[in-house]
């Protein structure tokens, strides 16, 4: 409580004069701990000055954030290297000298247009942490900056470890001492800006929500936490997607006082070289891909099992293309411009071969098993975008591969005895996902990353340690929620339609042979068996006639004696032959 009173008193008694002056002498007033949008004139050195009446301030942290222009911020009017920060998100931590009441900073923007930026300033005391106080790399001795290394699929967040703040003109504790190592903990947060919104208004709104510790706790999503120590690494990799704005913040907590301090917030759109490369336009390729996915998804969702041969081609094509792409990514020497066309082209061969296998060996168990593997791949991908994916157990290649493959096999093996159900369920799961992908592609929804995240883990180097965090906007929640009902609808409709029909349409020329082989031998008939049955029946009839008394020859001729097959005729002939 006593530590809060000086700060409250200072905020009341302090006279903050943020003198952003141009030729007309413009003066803008602000409040400590509150962000303000200001305009910085181009090609001029602008001064920001803070005057306070309280003498026990330990340090002051000032920040400027703009969308695309680079801002130079320094404590020296000449902007020397060891006292200047330059970028779109810049901040400087100024230590307070003994009885110092005035703090001055200098801002410069190159170009011909004035720059609008978010301006934030806060004061701190001796019982708080000191962000960046154990800096060993950055150009300023005490540097609370967050360095982002954005990529198309991942963003590396890097910052320097903190120290403990002290009173004015006192020396800081040793960064390797137990007092520092056991007293500081770090939490990395991210706040995702609205999807497909690259406007300055959205940028300012996102930045202002990630400046103060209270706002960071309220709006931010925690990515990673760790305690200070000899082996601690102040770096973390996070999944990202192009043109998706993300504001990163780091909170350091001092355990003995329970107070927190924030580093300088940093924002990235993960567009490669710069924000000018970002785009949210719906291209012709995206439209064609959406139509193809929508058509295939609708077909598999409602008619996949009925047209089993077509489904075999599609499943074989998808499995072969994915396998070829993963295999070609192992050397890490081919670009996507080579891997994708080759994998997609040769996948046609894989689909045709899998259909030929069905005609040559129409075993439903084997043919449906491949569809079960593809469905298991999707199910395993869903599990590995949940918080389960961030368990440290999956950092090694062997553990991740075994866990991922076990989920795939579990789905296929459990339902392998129910071939019809496995076929219909696989068609519904794959078809439902493809159908929703036709909407997710133009919306740039996170639903795409269910599949892509798994592909990145299996094809990109050093990707297993990346923290799996994705934005879940309103459209993402809707699409993820619609997937299970679509699967249930597809299974019910296909099962009802196939009721009373053969489970699988086995090729005729193979089906006749197979049906004959299934008939037991004692019930089979052939020409020899039929002739033997006829002969035995005739012999029994003749035997019955021979046992009957001879008819009166006066009433007939030799009827009954010259009948072929009559035993008497046979004996008389034998007698004559003997004589």
Buried (B, 14 or more C-beta within 10 A) or exposed (E): EEEEEBBEEBBEEBEBBBBBBEEEEEEBEBEBBBBBBBBBBBEBBBBBBBEBEBEEBBBBBBBBBBBEBBBBBBBEEEBEEEBBBBBBBBBBBBBBEEEBBEBBBBBBBEEEEBBBBBBBBBBBBBBBBBBBBBBEEBBBEBBBBBBBEBBEBBBBBBBBBBBBBBEBEEEBBEBEEEEBBEBBBBBBBBBBBBBBBBEEEBBBBBBBBBBBBEBBBEBBBEBBEBEBEEEEEBEBBBBBBBBBBBBBBBBBBBEEBEBBBBBBBBBBBBBEEEBEEBEBEBEEEEEEBBEEBBEBBBBBBBBBBBBBEBBBBBBBBBBBBBBBBBEBBEEEEBEEEEBBEBBBEBBBEBBBEBBEBBEEEBBBEEBBBBBBBBBBBBBBBBEBBEEEBBEEEBEEEEBBBEBBBEBBBEBBEEBBEEBBBBBBBBBBBBBBBBBBBBBBBBBBBBBBBBBBBBBBBBBBEEBBEBBBBBBEBEBBEBBBEBBEEBBEBBBEBBBEBBEEEEBBBBEEEBBEEEEEEEEEEEEEEEEEEEEEEEEEEEEEEBEEBBEEEEEEEEEEEEEBBEEEEBEBBEEEEEEEEEE
